[in-house]
Amino acid sequence: MDPKLARALLCAQISEFFATEADLLDARRYDDWLALLEEDIHYRMPLARNARRAEPQREYSQEQDIHWFDEGIATLRQRVAQIKTGFHWAEEPPSRVSHLVTNIRLLDIQPSLEAPSEVTTSSRFLIYQNRLEVETALFVGKRTDVLRWHESGWKIASRLVHLDQNVLQAKALTTFF
């Protein structure tokens, strides 16, 4: 197969995966969403800072620094379980959320385009959250994901989220990115 066509087909497959993931989150099908995650997932969002132009490496907190969240599968399962209890103060009643994922690019394909088993992607997102008629929040930023192929389909092994805002306007950070 022509390499450009193979790459375009793989990108379309990954785009469909991200659209399905967004639909699961928007429908509050959190257990189905958890099934898309690897057992060894690293899911994190560093803090954004106003860094000087001469110090671009300081714009986001580093791995050893504080993050908005830095989680594995156990913590993500706990967050889902808490939301499902109905006693989660920031999600009762539940938020209405829309995830938009766009500008999906394939950064790395391992071991090869002909037999991809791990793909690193970059994308942009906009997440709209509405709760209690008047509470709204917008989250805008960039994601880097590592996806692994299984017989059942793609799974997320890693997600690094960079918000474009350094001050969180939302009352709580309860949505999944």
NORQUI-V193466 format. One record per pair of residues at least 12 apart in sequence whose C-alpha atoms are under 6 Angstrom apart, sorted by the first residue. I is the first residue (numbers start at 1). GAP is how many residues later the second one is. D is the distance in whole Angstrom. If there is no record, write none. Layout:
((I,GAP,D) (I,GAP,D))
//
This chain:
((22,77,5) (26,71,5) (26,72,6) (36,119,5) (37,118,5) (37,119,5) (38,117,6) (38,118,6) (38,119,5) (39,34,6) (41,31,5) (41,116,5) (41,117,5) (42,30,5) (42,116,5) (43,27,6) (43,28,5) (43,115,6) (43,116,5) (44,25,5) (44,26,4) (44,116,5) (45,22,6) (45,23,5) (45,24,5) (45,115,6) (45,116,5) (45,117,6) (46,14,6) (46,15,5) (46,21,4) (46,22,6) (47,13,5) (47,14,5) (47,20,5) (47,21,6) (48,12,5) (48,118,5) (49,117,6) (95,35,6) (95,36,5) (96,33,6) (96,34,5) (97,31,6) (97,32,4) (98,29,6) (98,30,5) (99,28,5) (100,25,5) (100,26,5) (101,23,6) (101,24,5) (102,21,6) (102,22,5) (103,20,5) (103,21,6) (104,18,6) (104,19,4) (105,16,5) (105,17,5) (106,15,5) (107,13,5) (107,14,5) (108,12,5) (117,31,6) (117,32,5) (118,29,6) (118,30,4) (119,27,6) (119,28,5) (120,25,6) (120,26,4) (121,23,6) (121,24,5) (122,21,6) (122,22,5) (123,19,6) (123,20,5) (124,17,6) (124,18,4) (125,15,6) (125,16,6) (126,13,6) (126,14,5) (127,12,5) (137,33,5) (140,23,6) (140,24,6) (141,21,6) (141,22,4) (141,23,5) (142,19,6) (142,20,5) (143,17,6) (143,18,5) (144,15,6) (144,16,5) (145,13,5) (145,14,5) (146,12,5))
//
